Amino acid sequence: MVRFENVGMRYGTGPEVLRDVTFILEAGSFTFLTGPSGAGKSTLLKLMFLGEAPSRGLITLFSRDLATTKRRDFPELRRRIGVVFQDFRLLDHLSAFDNVALPLRITGRNPKAYHQDVEELLSWVGLGNRLDAKPPTLSGGEQQRVAIARAVVARPDLLLADEPTGNVDPDMGQRLIRLFEELNKLGTTVLIATHDRALIASSQAREMRLVDGRLVELRMPRL
């Protein structure tokens, strides 16, 4: 699904944010990405989502070498990826329902075909009574849950989540992780960047750890 080989990343002429990062995400895997603030977790996710290009090294996504993939093909690749950003990136003029439905609408799906799915997903994340609410009227935690629902609604091949439980209480955090696990069972490859050790401890998922831009630990699931 994803392969990094000796990837380095710097912004402008600054120091490298990522250094010689090498790993593979197998299709259907579930992985936590951990490390202190500033370790490079968000940058690594941006590289996977084609939001940035590496300074050096090789990235392969869906069996395609990104260095030789034409930029006009990037939108097609991005449509296979669900992303939960720390800043949510919701559209303020759309309701919670329409924000979540947007990935399906872009692909030309008939609204009648997905209306119930979107409603059920918003109910799952605790927003069944806020379907018509627009993002400015929602709390930070509620906006985060809308962003998560939008990222998973189309059952992407790859889900990238940057601190997806950072603004919710522990019970909702566990509920969201169960949602990710159910999506993973359907075949989605999941990578979650988090500081939440309780979430990691409650899961059997693999853990990758970044420190100062280097991948220093690969912890496999407990048996």
N, C-alpha and C positions, 0 to 999 in steps of 0.2 A: 504494500500500500504506500509506504513512505520509506525512503532510504536517504540518509545523510552520510556523506563520505568526506571527512576532513574539512568540514565547512567552517569558514571564518566569516565574520561579519563586523564591519565598522561603519559608522556614520561619518561621511566626509573624511576629514584627515584625523579624526579622533582615534583613540585606542580601540582595539578590537573588543566588541561586546560579546562575541562568541569566538571560541578558539578551538580549532581542530575537533569539532563535534562530529562523532560518528555513531550511528545507531540505525536500527531497522524497526519499523512498526509493521508487524504482520497483519494481513487482512483479518478483520474480526477480533483484533486484540483490544484490551482495555488497559490504559496506562495512566498513571498519575505523574505529572511533571512537577518536581518540588525544587526548593532552593530559596535562599534568602532574597530579599528585595534587591534588585539591581543585578541579579545573577545572569539575566538574559532570557528568562522564560517567555516574556511577551515578544521579544524579538524572534525567538525560535518559532513561535506560533505565527507571526507575521510572514516569515519565510515560507511556512507550509501553506499559508493562504494566498501566496503570491502577492502579498502587500509590499514586500521588499525583495531585492535580489541579493544573493550572497556576494561578499567580496572575493571569496575563493572557495574552492571545493565543489562537490557535485551533489545536487539534490534530484532525486527521482521521485515523481509523484504519479500514481496510477500507471506505473511502468513507463513513464515518459521522462526523458532527461530534460529538465527545465531549461538548461543552457541552450538547447537546440530547438526548443518549442517556440513557435512563433507567438508573438504577443496577441495576435488576433484569435488565437486558440485558448487564451487564458480564461475568458468568460465561460466557456464550456466546461473547463476544469473546475472553476469556482462554483458552478451550479451543483457540483457533486459534493461540495463541502458545506457543512453547517458550522457557523461561528458564533460564539457568545463573547462579545467584547466587554471589557471592563467599563467602557463608557456607553454601553447598550446600543447606541446608534438607532434608536427608534425614530419614526417619522411623526413629529408632533401633531400634524394635521390629520392623522389617521387614528381611528379608534384602536383599542387593544385587539379586537377581532381582526380588523383589516391589517394591522401590523403583522399579526401571526400568519394571516392568509397570504401575505404578499409573495412569498416564494412559490406558492401554488398558482397564484394568479399570473405570475411572470411566465410560467411554463404553459399557460393557456388552459389550465384545468377549468372545468365548468363549476361555478360557485355552488350549484346545487349538489355537486358530487362531493365537495369537501366541507360544506357548512357544518355538518354534525361533527366531523373529525376535529375541526378547529374549536368548536364549543366544548367538546369533551376534553381536549388538551388543556384549554384554559381552566376548566373545572379541576383538572388533575393538579394544576399548579396553584389552586386556591383562588382563582379569579373568575369563577363562573358567574359572579354577580357584577362583574366590571367589564363586560364585553364591549360596551359602548363608550367606556372612559378613554379619554385621550391622555397620552403620556404626561403632559404638564400637571394633570390632576392626580397622578399616581405617586405613591411614595417611591423612594429609591429601590426598596425591596420588591415592590410590585412591578416596577419597570424592569428589574432584572428578570423576574419570572416571565414577563411578556417576551423579553429577548430570548430566553431559553426556549420557550414554546415556539417562537419563530424559527429558531435554529434547528429544531428537531422535527418540525411538522412534515417536512418533505422526505423524511427518512433518508438522510444523506449517506453517502458511502463513507465519509470521514467527518467526525464531529470534533471541533476544537473549542474548548471552553476555558476562558481566562478568569480564574477566581469566580466560578458561577454561583457559589454559595456565600459570597462575601457580605451580602446585605440582607440575609435571611436568618431566621432563628434556627437552632439546631434541628428541631423536628422537621421544618420545611427543607433544610439542607439534606437530611436523610431521605426525604421524599423525592427530592430532585435527583439524588444519586440513584435511587431505584428506577427513576424514569430513564436515566442514562443507561443503566444496566439492562433494562428491558429493550431499549433501542439496540444495544450491543448484541443481545440475543437474536435480534432480527437480522444481524449481519453488519451493522455499522461499526467501523473502527473508531474508538473513542480515546481522545487524549485530553486530560484535564489538568490545567496548571492550578495549583492550590497551595496555601499555607496551612490548611486545616488538617492537622494530624489525626483528629478524631475520625474524620471521614476516611482517611487512608487506612487507619487501624481497623475500621469496620468492614473493609473490602478485601477481597482476595486478589486485587489487581496488581499488576507489575508497577514498580516505581522507578523512575529515572530522576536523578538529582543533578542540578546544575550549581556550581559554585564558581564565582568569578569568571563566568563564561565557558567553563569547562564541564564536561559531563564526567563526574567523578565517581558515580555509583550507579550500578544497575541492580536493582533488587527485584528478584522474581517473586511471583505469588507464593504465599504460604501453602503448603500441602496439607 
